[in-house]
Each structure stands twice: as C-alpha cells, then as structure tokens.
C-alpha cells in the first residue's frame, strides 16, 4: 500500500463506509469481494477475502 501512498486508515475508511461492487463467492481458496469507496478525497478499491476466521485484505488501489 505504501507504493501507492494508501495508508491503513484509508483502507479502514473504505471498509467501514463503502459498498461491495463485485462479489466473487466461488474464488479459491476463499470467497472474495471488491469494495469501492472514498478516503481523503480520492476513490479507492479494496479487494478482500472472507476466510473462515476473518477478512484478509488482498490489495488496495
């Protein structure tokens, strides 16, 4: 995330305030989704996987 100047607070803002724009229930090894939102006046996408225990952030751009 540092290569794109996205910090953890930006990702948390998207996770808390945004919508799922794509859902991938059949992804392997875990279902995943793509979220889009705004943080610090710019659009961000966050791709995450839903494991059995928690959510894993795959990428943010």
C-alpha positions as CSV (number, residue, x, y, z in Angstrom):
1,X,0.0,0.0,0.0
2,X,2.9,2.3,0.6
3,X,3.9,2.2,-3.1
4,X,0.5,3.9,-3.9
5,X,0.5,6.2,-0.9
6,X,-2.5,4.4,0.7
7,X,-2.4,4.1,4.4
8,X,-4.2,1.7,6.8
9,X,-6.7,4.4,7.8
10,X,-7.7,4.9,4.2
11,X,-8.4,1.2,3.8
12,X,-10.4,1.1,7.1
13,X,-12.5,4.1,5.9
14,X,-13.4,2.3,2.7
15,X,-14.2,-0.9,4.6
16,X,-16.5,0.9,7.0
17,X,-18.2,3.4,4.7
18,X,-18.4,1.7,1.3
19,X,-20.3,-0.8,-0.8
20,X,-19.4,-4.1,-2.4
21,X,-19.3,-3.6,-6.1
22,X,-18.3,-7.1,-7.1
23,X,-18.8,-10.4,-5.3
24,X,-16.7,-13.5,-6.1
25,X,-18.3,-16.3,-4.0
26,X,-16.5,-19.0,-6.0
27,X,-13.0,-17.7,-5.7
28,X,-10.4,-20.2,-4.4
29,X,-9.2,-20.7,-1.7
30,X,-11.7,-18.2,-0.2
31,X,-14.7,-16.2,-1.4
32,X,-13.8,-12.6,-2.0
33,X,-15.2,-9.2,-3.0
34,X,-14.2,-5.8,-4.3
35,X,-15.2,-2.7,-2.5
36,X,-15.1,0.9,-3.7
37,X,-15.2,4.0,-1.6
38,X,-13.6,7.3,-0.9
39,X,-10.9,8.3,1.6
40,X,-9.1,11.6,1.8
41,X,-11.0,12.9,-1.3
42,X,-10.0,10.1,-3.7
43,X,-11.6,6.9,-4.9
44,X,-10.1,3.6,-3.6
45,X,-10.8,0.0,-4.4
46,X,-10.2,-2.7,-1.8
47,X,-10.1,-6.4,-2.7
48,X,-10.6,-8.7,0.3
49,X,-11.1,-12.4,1.0
50,X,-13.5,-13.8,3.6
51,X,-11.7,-16.7,5.4
52,X,-13.4,-18.8,8.0
53,X,-11.9,-16.7,10.8
54,X,-11.5,-13.2,9.5
55,X,-11.2,-10.9,6.5
56,X,-7.9,-10.7,4.6
57,X,-7.0,-7.6,2.5
58,X,-5.7,-8.8,-0.8
59,X,-5.0,-5.4,-2.4
60,X,-5.8,-1.7,-2.3
61,X,-5.6,0.6,-5.2
